[in-house]
Amino acid sequence: MAEQTRSHAVSWIESLLQRIDTREAHVAVIGLGYVGLPLAVEFARAGLRVTGIDVSVEKVESLNASKSYITDITDAELIPLVAAGLLCATDDYSVLTNMDAAIICVPTPLSKSRDPDISYIIQSADQIVRFAHPGMVVVLESTTYPGTTEELLLSRFEAAGYTVGEDFFLAFSPERIDPANPVFGVRNTPKVIGGMTANCTQVSIALYECAVDQLVPVSCPGAAEMVKLLENTFRAVNIGLVNEMAIICGKLGIDIWEVVGAAATKPYGFMPFYPGPGLGGHCLPIDPLYLSWRLRALHYSTRFIELADNINSNMPRHVVEKVTSALNCHRKPINGSRLLVLGVAYKPNVDDVRESPAFEVIEQLLDKGGLVSYHDPFVRQLKNENFCMQSVGLTPEVLSQADCVVVITDHADFDWSWVTEHSSLIVDTRNALGGVESRRAEVVKL
């Protein structure tokens, strides 16, 4: 009987490896956002048939019409892949019955209580198990706390009668997507993979070798889950440090940007990080808190993480204080002042506003009675549960009428020399104006 079990395991893994090698394998990518769509495109480029699954009908229709909705992928990239039948999308999970691989790339936000919201992973896992069949490989890419792959996915498959490493294969491989990065994309960014068993790792590596140049296997899914959290905790903590240094330098009358620039000339022992109005994006403001949440259950306080989060979360308030102080110097109250925010995306040259500090800055300015408008060439509308506004045109009149211009995102499209020529007062949270030599506006740095 044991010999028969080993025989079945060998047959499933050999069959799956052969289908991957011959590009007969059919891959499902669940979640077609900033992570899922570029990954689906790279697999399709490699000659694998890819079906994207998303609950958003708009995304499904857009992809099937070869229309991209994210800045990292162009229509021109989608057209040949869709036309060749290598890439399509659906909102119907039943297509999983015909898939050899399912890769989960769904969001993992924080709840209002700042606890992990893993509901999207759970929903995806339930659907995969519902339509699963022997010989599938399932990979979770969504950032989460260590133990998620085993607790949420493995337990469901085992309850359905599957044996990991024998008739199905399970792994975690953290996404490493940096939107608008002109150098590193899916193909040339090394990819970490942690399989539940040696067979799981082998199958997962074979799959990702089709789309990624360098693979980095680790011992288990927990190690791979921890890799992602370490990467982003490292950044969040160091940004928290330099944000506090910015506050300290401000109190001492020292230019933090000059200090960081000079320190960065040291050829060893220092890595430059830069201050800003707060953390944004799906990773940095969220991922370290997944680890902090996990460790609270083990009665351990992640003091570095919580301190950095406290500093970074309070940077929007620091920006508002800078605006208030700058206006006071001109004998103007913030109540009734016309305030123009430049850039609301969480980083330059993207339309992504997830967790952008612009939300908190604008909300606090509105609470203080400011007459707030914004301009962002990438974001036409900005809304949350408390406000909704449209991007205004950036004209000399709009700039000159503003009592204060607040730079939140330093998009490359902005002509900073022109902005300073037509503005009177600017609060610059990104040192965007550091290289502008001649300017009419008074500039207040973070």
PANUGU-495863 format. One record per residue (C-alpha): residue number from 0; residue in one letter; x, y, z. Coordinates in nm, 2 decimals. Example, Ala and Ser with C-alpha at 12.3 -4.5 7.8 and 13.67 -1.06 7.14 Angstrom:
BEGIN
SITE,seq,type,east,north,up
SITE,0,a,1.23,-0.45,0.78
SITE,1,s,1.37,-0.11,0.71
This chain:
BEGIN
SITE,seq,type,east,north,up
SITE,0,m,0.00,0.00,0.00
SITE,1,a,0.29,0.24,0.09
SITE,2,e,0.45,0.15,-0.25
SITE,3,q,0.13,0.24,-0.43
SITE,4,t,0.11,0.58,-0.25
SITE,5,r,0.47,0.66,-0.35
SITE,6,s,0.39,0.56,-0.70
SITE,7,h,0.09,0.79,-0.72
SITE,8,a,0.30,1.08,-0.58
SITE,9,v,0.57,1.02,-0.84
SITE,10,s,0.31,1.01,-1.12
SITE,11,w,0.15,1.34,-1.01
SITE,12,i,0.48,1.53,-0.98
SITE,13,e,0.62,1.39,-1.30
SITE,14,s,0.31,1.47,-1.49
SITE,15,l,0.30,1.82,-1.36
SITE,16,l,0.67,1.89,-1.42
SITE,17,q,0.63,1.76,-1.77
SITE,18,r,0.33,1.99,-1.84
SITE,19,i,0.53,2.29,-1.71
SITE,20,d,0.83,2.20,-1.91
SITE,21,t,0.64,2.16,-2.24
SITE,22,r,0.43,2.47,-2.17
SITE,23,e,0.11,2.27,-2.16
SITE,24,a,0.04,2.38,-1.81
SITE,25,h,-0.25,2.62,-1.75
SITE,26,v,-0.20,2.87,-1.48
SITE,27,a,-0.46,3.07,-1.28
SITE,28,v,-0.36,3.40,-1.12
SITE,29,i,-0.62,3.50,-0.86
SITE,30,g,-0.62,3.87,-0.82
SITE,31,l,-0.54,4.10,-1.11
SITE,32,g,-0.40,4.41,-0.95
SITE,33,y,-0.06,4.56,-0.93
SITE,34,v,0.09,4.22,-0.84
SITE,35,g,-0.13,3.97,-1.02
SITE,36,l,-0.15,4.13,-1.37
SITE,37,p,0.23,4.17,-1.42
SITE,38,l,0.28,3.81,-1.31
SITE,39,a,0.01,3.68,-1.54
SITE,40,v,0.17,3.87,-1.83
SITE,41,e,0.52,3.73,-1.76
SITE,42,f,0.38,3.37,-1.75
SITE,43,a,0.19,3.43,-2.07
SITE,44,r,0.51,3.57,-2.24
SITE,45,a,0.68,3.25,-2.14
SITE,46,g,0.42,3.05,-2.34
SITE,47,l,0.20,2.93,-2.06
SITE,48,r,-0.17,2.97,-2.09
SITE,49,v,-0.29,3.20,-1.81
SITE,50,t,-0.63,3.27,-1.69
SITE,51,g,-0.67,3.56,-1.45
SITE,52,i,-0.95,3.55,-1.19
SITE,53,d,-1.08,3.86,-1.03
SITE,54,v,-1.41,3.96,-0.86
SITE,55,s,-1.39,4.30,-1.04
SITE,56,v,-1.60,4.27,-1.36
SITE,57,e,-1.43,4.59,-1.48
SITE,58,k,-1.08,4.44,-1.46
SITE,59,v,-1.20,4.12,-1.63
SITE,60,e,-1.36,4.31,-1.92
SITE,61,s,-1.06,4.54,-1.95
SITE,62,l,-0.81,4.26,-1.97
SITE,63,n,-1.01,4.06,-2.22
SITE,64,a,-1.03,4.38,-2.43
SITE,65,s,-0.65,4.41,-2.41
SITE,66,k,-0.68,4.73,-2.21
SITE,67,s,-0.44,4.78,-1.92
SITE,68,y,-0.55,4.95,-1.60
SITE,69,i,-0.21,4.97,-1.43
SITE,70,t,0.09,5.18,-1.53
SITE,71,d,0.34,4.90,-1.54
SITE,72,i,0.16,4.71,-1.82
SITE,73,t,0.07,4.87,-2.15
SITE,74,d,-0.20,4.78,-2.40
SITE,75,a,0.07,4.69,-2.65
SITE,76,e,0.19,4.42,-2.41
SITE,77,l,-0.15,4.27,-2.37
SITE,78,i,-0.27,4.27,-2.73
SITE,79,p,-0.06,3.99,-2.87
SITE,80,l,-0.10,3.77,-2.56
SITE,81,v,-0.48,3.80,-2.55
SITE,82,a,-0.49,3.76,-2.93
SITE,83,a,-0.28,3.44,-2.91
SITE,84,g,-0.51,3.29,-2.64
SITE,85,l,-0.23,3.29,-2.39
SITE,86,l,-0.40,3.54,-2.15
SITE,87,c,-0.76,3.59,-2.06
SITE,88,a,-0.97,3.68,-1.75
SITE,89,t,-1.29,3.57,-1.57
SITE,90,d,-1.48,3.61,-1.25
SITE,91,d,-1.58,3.24,-1.25
SITE,92,y,-1.37,3.03,-1.01
SITE,93,s,-1.50,2.71,-1.17
SITE,94,v,-1.22,2.74,-1.44
SITE,95,l,-0.99,2.61,-1.17
SITE,96,t,-1.11,2.26,-1.26
SITE,97,n,-0.89,2.29,-1.57
SITE,98,m,-0.59,2.45,-1.41
SITE,99,d,-0.26,2.30,-1.32
SITE,100,a,-0.15,2.59,-1.10
SITE,101,a,-0.32,2.85,-0.89
SITE,102,i,-0.14,3.16,-0.77
SITE,103,i,-0.30,3.38,-0.51
SITE,104,c,-0.23,3.75,-0.54
SITE,105,v,-0.51,3.91,-0.35
SITE,106,p,-0.50,4.21,-0.12
SITE,107,t,-0.42,4.17,0.25
SITE,108,p,-0.52,4.51,0.41
SITE,109,l,-0.55,4.61,0.77
SITE,110,s,-0.89,4.62,0.93
SITE,111,k,-1.02,4.94,1.10
SITE,112,s,-0.87,4.81,1.42
SITE,113,r,-0.53,4.77,1.24
SITE,114,d,-0.55,4.40,1.26
SITE,115,p,-0.47,4.18,0.95
SITE,116,d,-0.77,4.13,0.72
SITE,117,i,-0.71,3.79,0.56
SITE,118,s,-1.06,3.75,0.43
SITE,119,y,-0.95,3.77,0.07
SITE,120,i,-0.70,3.48,0.12
SITE,121,i,-0.97,3.28,0.29
SITE,122,q,-1.22,3.34,0.01
SITE,123,s,-0.96,3.24,-0.25
SITE,124,a,-0.85,2.93,-0.06
SITE,125,d,-1.21,2.81,-0.02
SITE,126,q,-1.28,2.85,-0.39
SITE,127,i,-0.95,2.67,-0.49
SITE,128,v,-1.03,2.37,-0.26
SITE,129,r,-1.39,2.37,-0.40
SITE,130,f,-1.26,2.32,-0.76
SITE,131,a,-0.93,2.16,-0.69
SITE,132,h,-0.81,1.83,-0.84
SITE,133,p,-0.51,1.60,-0.78
SITE,134,g,-0.19,1.72,-0.94
SITE,135,m,-0.23,2.09,-0.88
SITE,136,v,0.03,2.33,-0.74
SITE,137,v,-0.10,2.62,-0.53
SITE,138,v,0.12,2.92,-0.44
SITE,139,l,0.03,3.21,-0.21
SITE,140,e,0.20,3.54,-0.29
SITE,141,s,-0.01,3.78,-0.08
SITE,142,t,0.19,3.93,0.20
SITE,143,t,0.08,3.79,0.54
SITE,144,y,0.19,3.67,0.88
SITE,145,p,0.42,3.37,0.92
SITE,146,g,0.21,3.05,0.94
SITE,147,t,-0.07,3.16,0.70
SITE,148,t,0.01,2.91,0.43
SITE,149,e,0.00,2.62,0.67
SITE,150,e,-0.29,2.74,0.88
SITE,151,l,-0.52,2.87,0.61
SITE,152,l,-0.43,2.67,0.30
SITE,153,l,-0.28,2.34,0.40
SITE,154,s,-0.55,2.28,0.66
SITE,155,r,-0.82,2.32,0.40
SITE,156,f,-0.66,2.08,0.15
SITE,157,e,-0.60,1.82,0.42
SITE,158,a,-0.96,1.85,0.53
SITE,159,a,-1.06,1.78,0.17
SITE,160,g,-0.86,1.46,0.17
SITE,161,y,-0.54,1.58,-0.01
SITE,162,t,-0.19,1.49,0.09
SITE,163,v,0.06,1.77,0.05
SITE,164,g,0.37,1.68,-0.16
SITE,165,e,0.19,1.38,-0.30
SITE,166,d,-0.13,1.47,-0.48
SITE,167,f,-0.11,1.85,-0.45
SITE,168,f,0.18,2.09,-0.40
SITE,169,l,0.18,2.40,-0.18
SITE,170,a,0.42,2.69,-0.14
SITE,171,f,0.46,3.06,-0.04
SITE,172,s,0.64,3.30,-0.27
SITE,173,p,0.63,3.66,-0.15
SITE,174,e,0.55,3.92,-0.42
SITE,175,r,0.83,4.17,-0.50
SITE,176,i,0.65,4.42,-0.72
SITE,177,d,0.77,4.78,-0.71
SITE,178,p,0.52,4.98,-0.93
SITE,179,a,0.68,5.22,-1.18
SITE,180,n,1.03,5.08,-1.12
SITE,181,p,1.20,5.12,-1.45
SITE,182,v,1.48,4.87,-1.38
SITE,183,f,1.33,4.57,-1.19
SITE,184,g,1.01,4.38,-1.28
SITE,185,v,0.88,4.03,-1.25
SITE,186,r,1.14,3.87,-1.47
SITE,187,n,1.47,4.01,-1.33
SITE,188,t,1.37,4.04,-0.96
SITE,189,p,1.50,3.74,-0.76
SITE,190,k,1.21,3.53,-0.62
SITE,191,v,1.20,3.36,-0.29
SITE,192,i,1.01,3.02,-0.27
SITE,193,g,0.93,2.81,0.03
SITE,194,g,0.75,2.48,-0.04
SITE,195,m,0.56,2.28,0.22
SITE,196,t,0.77,1.98,0.12
SITE,197,a,1.07,1.91,-0.10
SITE,198,n,0.84,1.81,-0.38
SITE,199,c,0.64,2.13,-0.34
SITE,200,t,0.95,2.34,-0.37
SITE,201,q,1.06,2.14,-0.68
SITE,202,v,0.73,2.19,-0.85
SITE,203,s,0.71,2.56,-0.76
SITE,204,i,1.06,2.63,-0.88
SITE,205,a,0.99,2.46,-1.21
SITE,206,l,0.68,2.68,-1.25
SITE,207,y,0.84,3.01,-1.16
SITE,208,e,1.15,2.93,-1.37
SITE,209,c,0.93,3.00,-1.67
SITE,210,a,0.88,3.36,-1.57
SITE,211,v,1.16,3.46,-1.33
SITE,212,d,1.54,3.45,-1.40
SITE,213,q,1.66,3.39,-1.04
SITE,214,l,1.49,3.18,-0.78
SITE,215,v,1.58,3.16,-0.41
SITE,216,p,1.45,2.85,-0.24
SITE,217,v,1.41,2.85,0.14
SITE,218,s,1.33,2.57,0.38
SITE,219,c,0.96,2.63,0.43
SITE,220,p,0.67,2.86,0.37
SITE,221,g,0.72,3.02,0.71
SITE,222,a,1.07,3.13,0.62
SITE,223,a,0.95,3.27,0.29
SITE,224,e,0.66,3.46,0.47
SITE,225,m,0.92,3.60,0.71
SITE,226,v,1.15,3.72,0.43
SITE,227,k,0.89,3.96,0.30
SITE,228,l,0.81,4.09,0.65
SITE,229,l,1.18,4.14,0.72
SITE,230,e,1.24,4.33,0.39
SITE,231,n,0.96,4.58,0.46
SITE,232,t,1.01,4.61,0.83
SITE,233,f,1.37,4.70,0.76
SITE,234,r,1.25,4.98,0.53
SITE,235,a,0.97,5.10,0.76
SITE,236,v,1.20,5.11,1.07
SITE,237,n,1.47,5.30,0.89
SITE,238,i,1.22,5.55,0.74
SITE,239,g,1.08,5.59,1.09
SITE,240,l,1.44,5.67,1.21
SITE,241,v,1.50,5.93,0.94
SITE,242,n,1.16,6.08,0.99
SITE,243,e,1.24,6.14,1.35
SITE,244,m,1.57,6.28,1.25
SITE,245,a,1.39,6.52,1.02
SITE,246,i,1.18,6.64,1.32
SITE,247,i,1.49,6.67,1.53
SITE,248,c,1.68,6.86,1.26
SITE,249,g,1.38,7.10,1.22
SITE,250,k,1.39,7.18,1.59
SITE,251,l,1.77,7.24,1.56
SITE,252,g,1.75,7.45,1.25
SITE,253,i,1.94,7.20,1.04
SITE,254,d,1.86,7.08,0.69
SITE,255,i,1.79,6.70,0.71
SITE,256,w,1.84,6.66,0.33
SITE,257,e,2.19,6.81,0.36
SITE,258,v,2.26,6.58,0.65
SITE,259,v,2.14,6.26,0.47
SITE,260,g,2.32,6.36,0.15
SITE,261,a,2.65,6.41,0.33
SITE,262,a,2.62,6.09,0.54
SITE,263,a,2.55,5.90,0.22
SITE,264,t,2.90,5.97,0.10
SITE,265,k,3.04,5.72,0.35
SITE,266,p,3.13,5.42,0.14
SITE,267,y,3.05,5.17,0.42
SITE,268,g,2.82,5.13,0.72
SITE,269,f,2.54,5.37,0.60
SITE,270,m,2.25,5.33,0.37
SITE,271,p,2.05,5.65,0.29
SITE,272,f,1.68,5.67,0.37
SITE,273,y,1.47,5.98,0.32
SITE,274,p,1.20,6.15,0.52
SITE,275,g,0.85,6.22,0.39
SITE,276,p,0.49,6.29,0.48
SITE,277,g,0.42,5.93,0.59
SITE,278,l,0.43,5.58,0.45
SITE,279,g,0.21,5.47,0.16
SITE,280,g,0.15,5.18,-0.06
SITE,281,h,0.02,4.83,0.02
SITE,282,c,0.34,4.71,0.18
SITE,283,l,0.53,4.94,0.41
SITE,284,p,0.25,5.08,0.63
SITE,285,i,0.09,4.73,0.66
SITE,286,d,0.34,4.44,0.64
SITE,287,p,0.53,4.51,0.97
SITE,288,l,0.20,4.53,1.16
SITE,289,y,0.12,4.18,1.04
SITE,290,l,0.43,4.06,1.22
SITE,291,s,0.35,4.27,1.53
SITE,292,w,0.00,4.13,1.54
SITE,293,r,0.13,3.77,1.51
SITE,294,l,0.38,3.82,1.79
SITE,295,r,0.12,3.97,2.03
SITE,296,a,-0.04,3.63,2.04
SITE,297,l,0.29,3.50,2.16
SITE,298,h,0.31,3.77,2.43
SITE,299,y,0.59,3.95,2.27
SITE,300,s,0.60,4.32,2.20
SITE,301,t,0.77,4.42,1.87
SITE,302,r,0.90,4.75,2.01
SITE,303,f,1.10,4.86,1.70
SITE,304,i,0.80,4.80,1.47
SITE,305,e,0.55,4.98,1.69
SITE,306,l,0.78,5.28,1.75
SITE,307,a,0.85,5.32,1.38
SITE,308,d,0.48,5.29,1.31
SITE,309,n,0.40,5.56,1.56
SITE,310,i,0.65,5.80,1.41
SITE,311,n,0.55,5.73,1.05
SITE,312,s,0.18,5.74,1.12
SITE,313,n,0.23,6.09,1.28
SITE,314,m,0.41,6.24,0.99
SITE,315,p,0.09,6.37,0.83
SITE,316,r,0.02,6.56,1.15
SITE,317,h,0.38,6.70,1.14
SITE,318,v,0.31,6.82,0.78
SITE,319,v,0.00,7.00,0.89
SITE,320,e,0.19,7.16,1.17
SITE,321,k,0.44,7.28,0.92
SITE,322,v,0.16,7.43,0.70
SITE,323,t,0.00,7.60,1.00
SITE,324,s,0.33,7.75,1.12
SITE,325,a,0.42,7.87,0.76
SITE,326,l,0.08,8.04,0.73
SITE,327,n,0.11,8.19,1.07
SITE,328,c,0.44,8.36,0.97
SITE,329,h,0.24,8.53,0.69
SITE,330,r,-0.03,8.63,0.95
SITE,331,k,-0.28,8.39,0.79
SITE,332,p,-0.49,8.13,0.98
SITE,333,i,-0.52,7.79,0.83
SITE,334,n,-0.90,7.83,0.86
SITE,335,g,-1.02,7.98,0.53
SITE,336,s,-0.68,7.96,0.36
SITE,337,r,-0.66,7.82,0.01
SITE,338,l,-0.44,7.51,0.02
SITE,339,l,-0.32,7.33,-0.30
SITE,340,v,-0.18,6.98,-0.25
SITE,341,l,0.06,6.87,-0.53
SITE,342,g,0.06,6.49,-0.58
SITE,343,v,-0.16,6.24,-0.39
SITE,344,a,-0.03,5.91,-0.51
SITE,345,y,0.18,5.72,-0.25
SITE,346,k,0.49,5.73,-0.47
SITE,347,p,0.61,5.92,-0.78
SITE,348,n,0.49,5.85,-1.13
SITE,349,v,0.21,5.60,-1.04
SITE,350,d,-0.17,5.63,-1.00
SITE,351,d,-0.17,5.42,-0.68
SITE,352,v,-0.32,5.59,-0.38
SITE,353,r,-0.33,5.29,-0.15
SITE,354,e,-0.25,5.41,0.21
SITE,355,s,-0.12,5.74,0.07
SITE,356,p,-0.04,5.99,0.34
SITE,357,a,-0.22,6.25,0.12
SITE,358,f,-0.55,6.12,0.26
SITE,359,e,-0.45,6.20,0.62
SITE,360,v,-0.29,6.53,0.53
SITE,361,i,-0.59,6.65,0.34
SITE,362,e,-0.84,6.53,0.60
SITE,363,q,-0.65,6.72,0.88
SITE,364,l,-0.63,7.03,0.67
SITE,365,l,-1.00,7.01,0.60
SITE,366,d,-1.07,6.96,0.97
SITE,367,k,-0.89,7.28,1.05
SITE,368,g,-1.10,7.47,0.80
SITE,369,g,-0.86,7.48,0.51
SITE,370,l,-1.00,7.52,0.16
SITE,371,v,-0.82,7.23,0.01
SITE,372,s,-0.78,7.13,-0.36
SITE,373,y,-0.52,6.90,-0.52
SITE,374,h,-0.35,6.83,-0.85
SITE,375,d,-0.21,6.50,-0.96
SITE,376,p,-0.15,6.41,-1.33
SITE,377,f,-0.21,6.04,-1.25
SITE,378,v,-0.51,6.06,-1.01
SITE,379,r,-0.82,6.22,-1.14
SITE,380,q,-1.03,6.16,-0.83
SITE,381,l,-0.95,6.11,-0.46
SITE,382,k,-1.21,5.99,-0.22
SITE,383,n,-1.26,5.81,0.11
SITE,384,e,-1.54,5.79,0.35
SITE,385,n,-1.49,6.15,0.46
SITE,386,f,-1.43,6.35,0.13
SITE,387,c,-1.43,6.33,-0.24
SITE,388,m,-1.26,6.57,-0.47
SITE,389,q,-1.14,6.60,-0.83
SITE,390,s,-0.79,6.69,-0.95
SITE,391,v,-0.78,7.06,-1.05
SITE,392,g,-0.58,7.19,-1.35
SITE,393,l,-0.24,7.32,-1.27
SITE,394,t,-0.22,7.67,-1.40
SITE,395,p,-0.04,7.99,-1.30
SITE,396,e,-0.37,8.12,-1.16
SITE,397,v,-0.43,7.81,-0.94
SITE,398,l,-0.08,7.84,-0.80
SITE,399,s,-0.08,8.21,-0.74
SITE,400,q,-0.43,8.20,-0.57
SITE,401,a,-0.31,7.93,-0.32
SITE,402,d,-0.21,8.07,0.02
SITE,403,c,0.01,7.76,0.05
SITE,404,v,0.12,7.48,-0.19
SITE,405,v,0.19,7.15,-0.02
SITE,406,v,0.41,6.90,-0.20
SITE,407,i,0.32,6.54,-0.11
SITE,408,t,0.43,6.35,-0.42
SITE,409,d,0.72,6.45,-0.64
SITE,410,h,0.60,6.33,-0.98
SITE,411,a,0.85,6.36,-1.26
SITE,412,d,0.59,6.55,-1.46
SITE,413,f,0.61,6.85,-1.23
SITE,414,d,0.82,7.15,-1.35
SITE,415,w,0.94,7.26,-1.01
SITE,416,s,1.10,7.58,-1.14
SITE,417,w,0.77,7.68,-1.30
SITE,418,v,0.58,7.59,-0.98
SITE,419,t,0.80,7.81,-0.77
SITE,420,e,0.77,8.10,-1.02
SITE,421,h,0.40,8.11,-0.97
SITE,422,s,0.36,8.03,-0.60
SITE,423,s,0.41,8.24,-0.30
SITE,424,l,0.45,7.98,-0.02
SITE,425,i,0.54,7.61,-0.05
SITE,426,v,0.57,7.34,0.21
SITE,427,d,0.80,7.08,0.05
SITE,428,t,0.78,6.73,0.21
SITE,429,r,1.00,6.56,-0.05
SITE,430,n,1.29,6.80,-0.11
SITE,431,a,1.15,6.83,-0.46
SITE,432,l,1.27,7.19,-0.48
SITE,433,g,1.61,7.12,-0.34
SITE,434,g,1.77,7.15,-0.68
SITE,435,v,1.58,7.46,-0.80
SITE,436,e,1.82,7.75,-0.79
SITE,437,s,1.60,8.05,-0.87
SITE,438,r,1.26,8.07,-0.72
SITE,439,r,1.01,8.34,-0.62
SITE,440,a,0.82,8.13,-0.36
SITE,441,e,0.92,8.09,0.00
SITE,442,v,0.99,7.72,0.06
SITE,443,v,0.95,7.55,0.39
SITE,444,k,1.11,7.20,0.41
SITE,445,l,0.98,6.91,0.61
